[in-house]
Amino acid sequence: MKNTSVSIEEIRQFLYREARLLDEKKWEEWLTCYDEDCPFWMPSWDDDGELISNPQREISLIYYPDRRGLEDRIFRIETERSSATIPDTRTAHNLSNIELLENNNGIVTVRFNWINKSYRYHETNTYWGYSQYKIDMTQNRPKILDKYVVLKDDYVHQIMDVYHV
């Protein structure tokens, strides 16, 4: 186990690495950033402009209760069983305003803004929002324990996927 003091630079480097793995389509390595029990939730906005509060009862843009959902998604992408990824989508993630909200003995909660440029069908789309992660920084390799993503622009021009956020 590592020392439980965590620098913002260590957190930043981990977040940059996760984004780079997505952009480079290193899917299996990207999955290693996630704990087996990590939920991945991107809620939708309701008709009143409020985020939904329960992924079990309301429609989410993306919801996987644990990493198995991400593993299935990556399997479909890699085996070309996903019409959402044919033709291939190119992405570029940019992260900013990385903020350490809490450090509970090396289990950190961080919030950051992101912008993603996505290219598919000779068209570029821009997505933006913020994410809040809980990350276990006590191991040799950090693991995301909880991933919450808010897409600020709720008008989606094409199919959204895990690599867009």
N, C-alpha and C positions, 0 to 999 in steps of 0.2 A: 504494500500500500504506500501511496505517496503521502507527502506532507499535505495537510489540509489547507494550508495557505495557498491561495490561487491568485495569480495576477491577471489583470484584464488582458494583457498581451497573450497569455496562454489561452484564454477563452477566445480571443480574436483569431488566433492562429487556427484553433480547432474549427471555428465557424467558417473561416476562409477555406479551409481544407474541405469541409463538407460541400460547400458551394462549388469548388473546383472539381471535385469528383463528379458532381452532377453535370457540369459543363463538359467534362471530358468523357462522360458516359461510362465511367468506371463503376458500374452498378454494384458488383459484388463487394468492392472495397467501400462503396458508399453505405451499403447495408451494415458494415461493421461499425459504423458510427452510432448505431441504434441498439439499445438494450432489447432483449427479447420481449419484454412486457411493455415497451414504449407505445403509448397511443399517439396517433398522428391525426390531428383534427383541424380542419379548415371549415368553420361554420359558414353558413349562408346568411344573408341579410333578409329579414322579414319585410312585409309590405309597409311597415312603419319606419323602416330604416334602422332597425335594431338587429344586432346579431342574435341568432338563435342561441339558446342556452342549454339544450339537451340533445346530443347527437343520437340518443336512443329513441327519441320521440319526434324529432324534427329532421327535415332534409338538410344535409350538409353538402358542401361542395366536395369535400374529401373527408372520409372518416375510416380509419383502420384502428380497431381497438388494441392491436399489438403489432409487432414486427412481421408476423406471418402474413398480414395483408400487404405489406410492402414487398415481402419476398414473392408473393403471388404476382403482384404488379410487375416486378422486375422480370420474373419468369416469362410473362406474356410479352413484355417488350423485347427481351432477348430472343424469343422464339418466333417473333413476328406474328403473334396471335393477338395483336392489339392494333385495331384500325386507327386509334388515336396517335400512333407513332409511325404510321406509314403514310407518306414519306417521312423520313427522319426529320426531327426538329432540332435545330441548333439553338443553344441558349447561352446567355452571359449574365451571371448574377453579380450584383453589386450590393454590398452591405454597408450600412452606416449607422451612426448613433448607437453603437454597441454599449449597453449599460448593464452593469452588474447590479441586480436588484437585491440579491440575498446570497450569502455564503453560509451554509449550515454544515460545517465540518467537511468542506470539500464538495458538497452537493450544492451546486450553484443554480440560481435562477437568473437568466439573462433575457433582455429584451433588445431588439434591434429592428431597424427599418431595412427594407430591401426593395430593389428594383430589378426586374428581370426583362431583358430583351430576348424575344423569341422569334426565330425565322423558320417559316414553313410555307410551302406553296408560293414562293417568291414574294412573300409578304412578311413584314416585321410587325410584331405586336409588343406592347409594353404592358407589364403587370407590375403592380406595386402594392406594398402593404407593410405589415410588421409581423414579427414572430416573437414568441416567448417560449424559451426552452428551459427545461430543468435538465442539468447535465451532471453526471457523476465524474468529477475530476480526480477522484482518489485512486483510480486504477492506472496502470501503465498507459492505457489508451482510453481517453474519455469516451463516455457513452451517453447518448441522449436518452433520458428517462421519460420525457414528455415533450411533445412538439405541438404547439398551438400556433396556427397561422391565420392571420386576418388579411384577406384580399380587400383592399380599399375600394377598388373599382369593381362594382358588382355587375357590370355589363360585360359578359365574357363573349368574345368574338369567335372563339373556337373552343374545342375541347381542352379543358385544363387537366394537367396531370401532375404527378409528384415532382417532376423535374422543372416545372414552371415556378415553383415556390421553394 
